[in-house]
Amino acid sequence: MPTQNETIVDASLLSSEDIRKRIRASRYDANTAGLAPGKLQCNLAIIPEEFALDFLRFCQRNPKPCPIVGVSDTGDPMLPTLGRDIDIRTDVPRYRIFRDGVLTKELTDISDYWDDTLVTVALGCSFTFENAFIRAGIPMRHIETGRNVPMYRTNIDLVPSGPFVGQMVVSMRPLKERDLEDAISISSKYPQAHGAPIAIGDPCTIGISDINRPDYGDAVDIKPDEIPVFWACGVTPQNVIQAARPTFCITHAPGHMLITDIAEDAETTIYKNPTQHGENQ
């Protein structure tokens, strides 16, 4: 049986649509870092319509961790604005089910949990700009080692909306000092994927007491000549959902994103079939 790393390497050769087909067929359930270079990846929050407006307000007030890139129609599991034949019930490698704010289950298909009250909110993900880092010669430790990116709860307060309130979650990538300027410049060009970092250096300044023990994802080595760099993270909604305690909610599992057909540098996140309308602009 192939190792997870071998599975990731194999999937890295596929198009965004082919990766989703493999996920839908239950042939891939690992993290999505490094997959579908050039395509936008998304975090997810799937919530009952009664909570959707407050949640959308929360995202609009906190665009760094929660950049909205797509919203479904109520009860419709398809996301045509983000790609060809995206079925949100099956096309994400791994999901989490929350009831009254409590994580109750992690699974690879949510068809049995879908109903006509649910709204899907897709949020940009920093996995998107990692491909640009790699093209610029900036290594990504978690991709090199076949791990999920490390993510941490912080003490950074967010602007509340209705029941949604809490602190930001961040992702961390260790970088050499010589790469910092390029990393900041590159990521700042991706506001729909969290943009520039929110902190550099000492993790204690943002409330992280032990960088070797992430709250989500996997720990990675930080070499003596490297500096930890922190970006706002789309796992933030999972943090606030647990505090808000909606009756029901579905999210992606951290690091297991929806891969869209939207170009990573697209001006808008509205998918156009290239065979009919030309490339995304």
N, C-alpha and C positions, 0 to 999 in steps of 0.2 A: 504494500500500500504506500502511495507517495506521502512524503512528509508535507506539513503545511507549507513550508518554504518552497518545495518543489511545485505544489499546487499554485502558489502565488506566481512563481516564475512562468508557469504554463499559461495562466490567465493573463499575464502581462502582455502576451502576444495578440490578444483578442481585441476586436473593436468594442465600443461601448454597447452596441446592440447585442453582439455575440456574448459578451459577459453577462448581460441580463438574461439571455436565453439559458445560459449555463446555470445561473442562480435559480431561475424559475424551474428548471429541471432537477433541482436539488443536487447539483454537481459541484457547487462551490459555496462555502459558508465561512470563508476566512475574511480577514480584514481587507480593505480595498486600497490601501496605500500603494501608490506606484502604478495602479491600473489605469487603462484608457488615457494615456498621455494626451493632453490637449483638450480634455472634456471636463466640464464642471461636475463635481461631486457634491452631494447634498446630505445634510442632516435632516431628520424628520421629527415632526410632532403630529400625531393623528389624534384629534380630540373631538368630543361631541360639540355640535354646533352651539349649544348654550354657552360654552366657554370660549368659542373661537374669537369673538370680537375682542374680549379682554386680552386674549393671548396675542392677537395681531397687534393690538395697541402696545403690549409689552415689547414685542419685537421691534416695532417702529421706534420706540423710545430707547432701545438698546441695540442699535444697528451693528456695533462691533461684534458682539458675540452672536447676534441673531439677525443676519442679513437675509431678508425675505427674497427668495428667487422664484417661488411658485406657490399657488394656492389652488386647491381643487374645488370643484362644485360639491355642495353637500351631498353625501351619499354616493358619489362617483369615485370608484377606485382608480380610474385612469387619469393620467397626467399628460395630456397631449401638448401642453405648453412647454414641456421639458424634453420631449423626445417621441420617437416612434414606438407605439405599442407598449407604453409603460403601465404596468399593472402594479399598483403600490402594495397589493396583498401578497405578491410572490417575488418581486424583483429586487428585494434587498436581502443581503446574505443572512442577516440575523436581526430579529426584532425583540423588543422588551414590552411586556404587558404590565401596566400599573393599574391598581384599583385603590381608590382613596389615598393616592400618593405612595402606595407600597408596591415595590417591585414583586410581582407574583410569578412571573414565568418569562423564559427566554426561548424563542423558537424561530423556525425558518420559514414559516408560512402562516399568515394571519387570516386566511380565507374564512375560517370558522368563527372569527371574532368580528367580522365586518358587518356593519348595518347601515341603514340609510340616514343616520344622524351624523355620521362622521365627516370631518373636514381634515384634509391633509395640508399641512404647512411645510414647505421645503425651504431649508436654510442653507446658504452657502457654506462650504467646508474648506479648510486650509490645505487638505490633500490636493486641491486644485493647483495651488501655486508651487507645490513641491516639484512638479514636473519642470517648471521654469527654473527652479533652483538647480536641478540636476543638469539641465541644458547649459547652465552658466558655470558648471563645475563645482557647485556647492553640494557636498555629500549629505545624504540624509541617513543618519545612523540606524533608525528603525527600519527603513527600507532595506538597507544593506544587510541587516541581521534577520530579516523576515519577521519583525515584531510589529506590534501596534504602537502608535505614537503614545508617549506618556502624557497623561492629563491630570490636572490638579484642581481641587477647590481652592478658592482664594478668599481674601477679606475685602474684595472690591465690590461695594454695594451697587446694585442696579436700580434703575428708575422703575417703580412699581406700576402695575395696572391691575385694578380689581384684586383678585386673590393671588396674582402672580408677582412675587417679590423674592429677593434673595441675593446671592453673590455669584460673581462670574466664575466660570471654569476656564482654564487656560490649557493650551497644549505647549509642549516644550521641545525644542530642538537644540542640541549643543553645536555651536559654531566656533570656528577659529576667528580670532579678532580681525584677520585680514578679509574675512568674508562678510563681516557685519554690515558694512556700508552697502554692498551689493544686495544682501538679503533684505535690508530695509527698503531699498529702492525698488526691488522686484516685487515684494509682497504689497507695497503701497499701491501698485497698479491693479490690485485685485480687491477692490472694496467689497465685492460680492462674495469674497472668500476670506473675510475678516481683515484684510488690509495689512498695514504695518504692525509690528509687534507692540504690545502694551507695556512690556517690562524687559529689561536686560540685566543680567547679573544676579545679585543676591536674591534668592527666592524668598527670604524672610520678609522682604519689603512688601510682598503681596500676600503674606500670611501662609506661606508654604514652609512647614517646619522640617520636613525630611524629603528631599528631592529624590531619594532612592526608593520612596514608597508612594508611587502615584495612586490617586484615587480611582482612576480608570486607565486602561491600556497597560503597557508594559514598561518597566524600568529599562533605561539604556545607559551605557557607560558614558561618562563625561571625562574626557582626557584632560591632563594637567594644562594643556595649552588651549583649552576650549572654554567658552562662556555659555551658560544656559540662556536661551532667548525664548520669551513667552509670547504666544499669540492668543487673542480671544478665541474661544472654542464653542462650537455649536452643540456641545454636550450640556452647555449652560441650561437649556430648558429642562433637562432631566433633573437638575438641581432644584429649580424653582417649582417644577411640577410636584416633586415630593413634598415641598412646603405648602403648595396651594391645595393639594389633596382633591383634585377633581375626581368624580366618581369613577371615571375610566379614561385611560390614555394609552396610546401605543407610540413608542419611539423606535429608532434604530438602536441596535447595540453599539456602544462606543467603538468607533473605528470601522464599522460595517455600514458603508454609505450607499445611498442610491447613486448610481452612475448614470448621468444624463447624456443626451446627444447635443447639448449646448456647447459651443466652443468656449474654452476657458477665458478667452479675451473678447467674447461677444459684447457688443454695446448694450444689448437687452437680452433678457432670458426668455424670449418667446421663440420656441422652435419653429423653424420653417423647413419643410421637406426639401432638401437640396435638389432633388430631381424635378421639383415643380417650381421652386421659388429662388433657386440659387443658394449660396451658403448663408449661414447665420451672419447677421451684420451687427 
